[in-house]
């Protein structure tokens, strides 16, 4: 079973259409596969509205009882220290709720940034969505 959700004010649409986004925007699509929340991000994950919206979306999912997360970074063109900090915060929140968070398709830029900050080893990373979801089972 697959579902699609949007955080309040999210620009992403479930039918694959999304409105124009500003420089500071990120589209957020949330689907469920085998009790794993797959959060697909498109755009820039940086200080400001994009990080705030992602934080709200993640908090809403945790508050609804979700504990298993895959964050798809394949279409994230840029991630800054605020975005990296948010990923670490999300991982910590998932673990505090006896869950986990894994990264899917992190761009070379995201991997380099995580490696530079010494945080890459905190995350399990996958290039295939099915493998990422199966890793929870």
N, C-alpha and C positions, 0 to 999 in steps of 0.2 A: 504494500500500500504506500502510495506516495502522496504527500500533501505539499502545499505551497503556502507560505505565510509571509507577511510583510510587517515590519515594525511600523509604528505610527510615523507617518511622514516618509516612509520608504518610497523610492521612485520605481523600484523594480516591479514588473508585472509578471504574473504567472504564465501568461500566454507567449512569453518570449519578447514582447515589445516593451521597450522602456523609453521614457521621455529623455530629451537631452539633459545631460548633467553638466553642472558647472565644473570648474577646475578642481574644486574641493569636495566633489561628490563621490560617493560609492553606492553602487547598487547592491542590495542584499536579497538573495533568494534563499529561503529555507525549505528543505524537503526532508521527509523522513523515510528511511530505508532500514528495515530490520531493527527498529527502535534506536537507530542512530540518526542524530540530527546532522544533516549535511548543509553547511552554510557556505554558499557560493558568493564570493565577493567579486565585483567588477569595478575597476577604477583605481582611485588613490585612497590608501588607508593612512591618513595623516592627521595632524593636529587640527581640531575643529569639528565641524559637523559630521564628517565621515567616521571618526573615532567615536564620537558621542552616540551616533546612531547604532554603530556596531555594538557598543557597550550596552545600550538599551535593549537591543535585540537579544543579545546573549543573556542578560539578566532576566528578561521575560521568559526565555526558555528554561533557565535554571529554576526560576520561581514556579514554573509549571511542572517541574519534576524531571526534566531531562538531565541526563548525566553523561551521555556518550556523544561526542562531537567530532566531526570532521570539518575542518575549515579549508575550503578550496581557494587557493591563492593564485590559481593559474591565470586569471585575468586581472590581477592587481599590478598595475603599472608602476606604482611607487609606494613604498612604505617607509615612514620615518620613525624616529625614536618613540613617538606617542603610539604609533601602530604596533611596534614591537612590544612596548610596555603593556598594551592592551592584550596582545596574544598571551603574554606571560600571566597577566591577571586572570584571563579566561581559563588557562591551564590550571592555575592554582585553585580557582573556584570549582572547576570540574573535579579535581582531586579531593577537595574538601567535602564534596558530596559523593565520595566513593565512585567517581567516574574518571573519564580521561578525555583528552583532546588530542587530535592528530592533525597534521597538516597534509594537504593534498596539493600536488603540483606547485610547490613554491617556486617563484621565478628565480633566476640566477641572482638578481638583485636582492631578493628577500633572503636567500640562502647566504649570500655574502654578508649582508647586514647582520643576520643572526650569528654567523660565524665570528664576525668582527667583535661583536658584543659578548661573545663567549656563551651565547644562549642556545645555539643550534642543538647541542646535545640534550637539551631538555625535552625536545620534541621528537616524536616518531614522525617520519615523513614518508609519503607514498606518492607514486606517480600514477597509480591506478585506483580509481574509486572503489571498485569491487574488492580489491585487496585491503584497502583502508577499512571498509565496513566489515569485512570478514575478520580482521584482526581483533575485533571486539568479541567475536563469538567463540 
